[in-house]
Amino acid sequence: MPDPIDALILDLLEWIGPKPRPYREVIEAWRTSCPRLPVWEDANERGFIEQPHSRGSEAMVSVSALGAKFLAERRHIPLSAS
């Protein structure tokens, strides 16, 4: 039986998509207080998400190369050129 967290992480990575999204938007949509569904936390711990931040600009979230590979392998989505 597939891990339900993996399925939700895949949903998160697809939702973020190939272009960065504002951190505030992502965390508002995906943060959870449920210890059984730590989607955001697990995706970060696995290295599937990057949070590049430049001084003076809004914090952004993007799918890392490792996250894109995980997504491509599980959902058969081509890797983007990022």
Sequence and secondary structure as in RCSB ss.txt:
>XXXX:A:sequence
MPDPIDALILDLLEWIGPKPRPYREVIEAWRTSCPRLPVWEDANERGFIEQPHSRGSEAMVSVSALGAKFLAERR
HIPLSAS
>XXXX:A:secstr
   HHHHHHHHHHHHH SS EEHHHHHHHH    TT  HHHHHHHTT EE    TTS  EEEE HHHHHHHHHHH
       
